[in-house]
Amino acid sequence: MASTTYDLFFTGRDDPRSCVIIGEDTKPVYFCFETTERNLMPNVRTMSGEPSGGATIGNRQIPMSQLVLAGSSNSARAFISADGKRFEWRRNRENPTSYDLYASQNMRIACFRRFTHATVIGPSHALLQYTFTQDWLLIEALVALCVNRWIDVHGV
């Protein structure tokens, strides 16, 4: 990854459907992901292989299936960003709870690792390290990561 790396810590519940993400890149970063039984992830469970439902990111409506497109391998899922570029979350073969985010030309721009770490607001259960500063890409990548994690944990 590039020389400047930013860290986001996953705190709160250890659940991709409900987590708090804090950190700092060029500014403080805080996201709180919450879903209900009628929302986001449970819809994935109702379909065999093809996620249903959708996500709203800013003014963009994204079908859930667009966050988990077929990737370059069986352990990869892609999404198309707001600017039309393709990105791919690849599950780590040695550690299946870890993921790497790749941009075009096979360039790794982020990595997600599970580990316990103390933060100022309490324990963290995972870390995302990334090398980009586009807010829209960060939120799209995080939503796609949470969907991927949920699918992989539940075997959908």
Solvent accessible surface area in square Angstrom, and as a share of the most:
residue,aa,sasa,rsa
1,M,82,0.36
2,A,63,0.49
3,S,120,0.77
4,T,75,0.44
5,T,53,0.31
6,Y,37,0.14
7,D,49,0.26
8,L,0,0.00
9,F,41,0.17
10,F,0,0.00
11,T,6,0.03
12,G,54,0.52
13,R,145,0.53
14,D,77,0.40
15,D,23,0.12
16,P,12,0.08
17,R,45,0.16
18,S,9,0.06
19,C,3,0.01
20,V,31,0.18
21,I,0,0.00
22,I,27,0.14
23,G,23,0.22
24,E,106,0.48
25,D,16,0.08
26,T,96,0.56
27,K,82,0.35
28,P,111,0.70
29,V,14,0.08
30,Y,142,0.54
31,F,49,0.20
32,C,65,0.39
33,F,30,0.13
34,E,117,0.53
35,T,26,0.15
36,T,66,0.38
37,E,118,0.53
38,R,201,0.74
39,N,75,0.39
40,L,31,0.15
41,M,0,0.00
42,P,13,0.08
43,N,42,0.21
44,V,0,0.00
45,R,134,0.49
46,T,104,0.61
47,M,84,0.37
48,S,116,0.75
49,G,59,0.56
50,E,94,0.42
51,P,11,0.07
52,S,36,0.23
53,G,40,0.38
54,G,42,0.40
55,A,14,0.10
56,T,90,0.52
57,I,22,0.11
58,G,71,0.68
59,N,154,0.79
60,R,72,0.26
61,Q,135,0.60
62,I,8,0.04
63,P,72,0.45
64,M,1,0.00
65,S,25,0.16
66,Q,74,0.33
67,L,3,0.02
68,V,20,0.11
69,L,43,0.21
70,A,86,0.67
71,G,23,0.23
72,S,86,0.56
73,S,43,0.28
74,N,170,0.87
75,S,32,0.21
76,A,5,0.04
77,R,60,0.22
78,A,0,0.00
79,F,2,0.01
80,I,61,0.31
81,S,2,0.01
82,A,59,0.45
83,D,74,0.39
84,G,52,0.50
85,K,123,0.52
86,R,115,0.42
87,F,11,0.05
88,E,14,0.06
89,W,3,0.01
90,R,62,0.23
91,R,74,0.27
92,N,33,0.17
93,R,183,0.67
94,E,156,0.70
95,N,64,0.33
96,P,69,0.43
97,T,65,0.38
98,S,0,0.00
99,Y,7,0.03
100,D,15,0.08
101,L,0,0.00
102,Y,39,0.15
103,A,18,0.14
104,S,65,0.42
105,Q,161,0.72
106,N,100,0.51
107,M,110,0.49
108,R,83,0.30
109,I,13,0.07
110,A,1,0.00
111,C,10,0.06
112,F,0,0.00
113,R,65,0.24
114,R,81,0.29
115,F,81,0.34
116,T,114,0.66
117,H,79,0.35
118,A,84,0.65
119,T,29,0.17
120,V,149,0.86
121,I,103,0.52
122,G,24,0.23
123,P,102,0.64
124,S,1,0.01
125,H,25,0.11
126,A,0,0.00
127,L,23,0.11
128,L,1,0.01
129,Q,56,0.25
130,Y,1,0.00
131,T,29,0.17
132,F,20,0.08
133,T,63,0.37
134,Q,80,0.35
135,D,78,0.40
136,W,88,0.31
137,L,5,0.03
138,L,5,0.03
139,I,35,0.18
140,E,3,0.01
141,A,1,0.01
142,L,0,0.00
143,V,18,0.10
144,A,0,0.00
145,L,0,0.00
146,C,2,0.01
147,V,0,0.00
148,N,2,0.01
149,R,14,0.05
150,W,1,0.00
151,I,7,0.04
152,D,26,0.13
153,V,106,0.61
154,H,95,0.42
155,G,67,0.64
156,V,52,0.30
